[in-house]
Structures are given as structure tokens and as C-alpha cells.
Amino acid sequence: MEHTFAVTAYGDSPYLESCLKSLIGQSVQSNIIICTSTPGDYIRMMAEKYDIQLFVREGEHGIGYDWNFAYEHADSRLVTIAHQDDIYHHDYVRTLMETKEKYPDMSVFMTSSVSIKNGKLVEYGGIELIKKLLRTPLRIRELNHIPSVKRAVISWGNPVICPSCSYDKKLCGENIFDTKYRFVLDWDALYRLASGPGRWICVERPLIMYRVHKDAATGQAIRDKTREQEEAEMFNRMHSESVSELIMGFYKKSYDAYKE
């Protein structure tokens, strides 16, 4: 297989099976693995039910360690770190492979998304429009391979839908996620990958349904202030302190979208 969905499973998520079904039901078949650092009967049962290989990580706890482990165990050049709460459109892999064929130097693939909140699809709103606007350069072939352009896309916030991303391991390298972070590890990875080879391609089709619920990592990071602290650190890395504070003032308003 040229592509792998590496599902990062944690605990006994009631949404894991829906995620797995969406991966199994792809119009173009792909390899699927489950990776976990919290092995339990439920996760093992799901792996056995759908005949999916399960990898168990031992050692220090942390989302960065989990993601690097999943990334490493994908036995393919392209890998998508699939979040157990989300649902993938049946043409995700087809679109990924067609895009890779068209742009062989593509290092990161991404798409737009829709959100599921309280069991219903969330209407397209202002936050999504801003993200789409920030991603505009990634749809321009003459620009999306230039390091300064890739960096500019993520300098005013992170408009990239993390679970929609597929990484080319040959171009991106190993251990791309910094284990010191709990929330911005995907943003930080993109910041560093922006200086490397390859183009970033964004397909503005909602090929993933992103689930918002109280137990999701995003909601937890907002409640314990991890998100605010780590995002402020990212902005400070790219802007002066005064500009960073100004951006954060607006950026924190987006947190309301993750409340149930």
C-alpha cells in the first residue's frame, strides 16, 4: 500500500468504530493500523472485529509520543494520523492519491472539513471562512512550494485541519512531532516542515468530519489553559510580543466554537 491510516486510539471512545468504518469504506483501499498507549479490551475488540493490526506503545505518556509512534509504524510513504473521533469522506484516499500523482513533490496534503457537534453538522461560519482565506496560497501551484509562503500561511494562526493531513515520510523525515507540546504539536511540526522540501497542497473539499465534544482533546486543552499558553508561544515565535498579544486577543474568541 502507498498510504496508511494510522489511527491513534485512546481509552474507550464511543466514536472509534465510526472512524474505522469510514476508513474501511474508502473508494480506494488503503492500509489501516491502530496505535495506542492505553490498550484495553474495547480497543482490542475493535481491532479484532475489523481485522486491523494493533500496535501498543509502552513508555512515557504524551500525545507527541503517540503520534510519532503511529507515524513510525505506518509502513508506507504517505501516512495520515487519523483521530479516533473523526469520520473520513469515502473519497479521501482517492483525492490524496490523485493529488500526489499530479504533484509528486507534495510533502503535506490537507483538506477542509465540517464539524459534528451534538450529533449535527455545524453550519459553515466565520472561523471556517478565515481558515479558508489563510489557506489560499496553498492552492496556487506557483507558490505552495516556497518556504516563506508556507510559513506565512500558518503565521496568523493554524488554518490547517490536523486530522486531514497526510505526510510524505520521505520528504518530511522522522519524529516530526515535538513531544513537549500537548496541543500545538501539529502547528509546530508545520512550522518546522515549512523550511523543508516539498509543496503543501490544500484541497478545499470537506473530506473529513471533525467531531466536537466535551471529552475531546481540544476542549480539555481550552479548559486547562494549555491551548492558550502553547498558542501564545507559537505566535511569540513568529511575531513581536505586542503583535502576538493582539493576535491572541482575537484568536481566543474562536475557542467558543468548541463549546457544546
N, C-alpha and C positions, 0 to 999 in steps of 0.2 A: 504494500500500500504506500502511496505517496503522501498521505495525510493521516494524522491521528487526532481523535478527540481524546484528550486526557482529562477525565472527569475528576475533580477534586471533591471527594465526599467527606462529610464531617457529621458525626452524630447520627441521628435517625430522622433525617429530613423527609417530611411527607411529600416533597416535590421531586425527590431523586428519580422516582420511576418515570414521571412525566418527561423529565430531561432525557433519560435513557431511551425512551420510546421515540423522542424526536430525533435522536442521533441514529437509531436503528432504521428509522423510516426515511432516511435521506434518499433523494432521487439518484445520487451517485454514491455508491457504497464507500465507506471509509473504515479505518481501523478504530476501535474503541477500547480504551482501558480505564479502569477505576483506580485511583490512587488515594490512600487515606493514611492518616496518622492516628485515627481513632477507630480501629477495627471493632466491629460488633456484629451481632447476629443479623441485624437488618441489612447492613451493607453487604455482608457475605451472601445473604439470601438473594439480594438483587443481582449480584454478580453471577451467582449460580443460575438464577432464573433465566437470565438473558445470555448466558454463556460468554461472559465478559471477563477477561483476565484482570485479577485484582493484585495490586502491589501495595504492600504495607510498609510505611516508613517508621522507623524507630529513631529515638534520639530526642533532641531538643524540640519543644513545641514552637510553632510560629508559622504564619501564613506564607512567609517568604520561603521557608524551608519546604513547605508543602508544594508550592508552585514550582520551585526549582526541581524537586523530586519528580513531579509529574512531567515537566518539560524534558527532563533527562531520560525518563522511561518511555517516551514516545519514540518508537523505532521507525521513524520516517523523517524526511527532511522538513515537512510542514507539520506544525502542531498548533492546535487550539486548546488552551486551558479552559475547559468547559466548567462553568459554575453549576452546581447541582440544583439550584433553584430555577434556572432559566430554561427556556424552550427555544429550539433552533428551527428555523424555517426549513422545509424539506429540500429547498434548492441552495442551502448554504454551501455545501461542498461543491456542487456543480458550479456555482458562481465563483468560488475560490479557485477551482482548477482552471476554469476558462480564463480568469484574470491572470493567473500565473503563466498560462501558456502565451497570453498576449504580452505580458511583461515579465520575462524570465528573471530580471534583476530585482523583482519585488521582494523586499525584505519583511515588510509588515502589511498584512491585509486587514481591513476593518470594514464594518458596515454601520448603518444607522440602526435604530431599534425602536420598539414600542414598549411601554411599561404595562405590567399587570399589577393592579392594586385592588385589594379586596375582591379578587376574582374577576375583575372587569378591566378591559383595556382602557388606559388613560388617554384622553384626547391630546393631540399634538399641541404643545403650548410654547410659551416664550423661551423657556430654557432650551428646548429642543431646537428652536429656530436659531438661537445664539450658537449652539454647538455646531449646527449645520453650516452656519456662516464661517465659523473659525476653521472648519474642515475644508472649505472651498479650494484652497491651493492644492490639496491632495487629489483633486480631480483634474488637474492640469498637468499633462504629460511633461511639458517643458519645465515644470517647477518642482514636481514632487520627489525628485532625487537629490535636490540641493540641500545640504545640511542646514544652512541658515533658514531656509523656508520651512523645513520640517520642524526646526526648533521654534520658529515663530508661531506655528500652528498651536503649540502647547504652552506658549509663554504667557497667555492671558487666562489660563485655566486649562483643564484637561477635557477636551471635547470628544475624546476617543472612548468608545464603549468597550471597556476592557474585555468582557467575555466574547465580544465579536471578533477579537483579534486572532489572526493566525500568523505565526512567526516562522520564517525560514531559518532553521537552525544553522545552516552552513554560513549564512550571511550575518546572523545575529550573535553567534557564539554560544558559550555555555554560561550557566549560572547568571542569567540576565536580571534576576530579581534580588534586590538588596534586602537581606534578612532583618535589618534593623527597623524596617518600616512595617506598620500594620495596615495602613490604608493607602498611601500614595505609591506603593511599590510598583504599580503598573506605570504611573506617571513618571516616576524616577527612572524606570527602565527605558521609557521612550525618550526621555531627556538625554540619556547616555547613548542610546541607539541612533539618535538623530545625527550624531557626528560620524557614524559608521557608513558602510557601503549600502547600496540598495535604495529603492524608492518605496515610499509608503503609498498605498492605493486605498482610497475610500470609495466603496460602492454605496451610494445613497438610496439603498433599499433596506427596509426594516427586516433583516434576515435573522433577528433574534428578538424574543420577548423577554424583557428584563423584569424579574419579579421583585416587587417592593413589599416587604412585610416586617413586622416588629423584631423578628429574630435574625434578620439579615445582617451581614457584617457592616453594611453601610450605616444602618440605623444604630447599631451598637457603637460605632466609631463616632457618630454625632453625639450620642448621649454622654460618652465618657471623655469628650473633647479631643480624642485622638485625631479625628479628621481635621479639626480647626488648627491644631498645633502642627501637624505634618504639612498641611496645605500652605500654611504661613511660611514654613521652612522652604518649600518649593518656590514660592513667589520671591522670598528674600534672595534665593539663589540667582534669580533671573532679573530682578529689578532692585532699585534703591529701596531703602526702608520706607520712605514716605509713599512711594508708588505702591509698594507691596501692601501697606496698610489700607490704602484707598481701594485697591482691588479686592482685598479681603472683606471690606465693608459691604461691597455689592455681592461678592461671591457667597457669603454666608446666608444670603436671602434664598439661595437655591436649596438650602437644607430642608425647607418646608415641604419640598416635593417628595421627601422620603418619609413624611409623617403619615400615619394611617388615618 
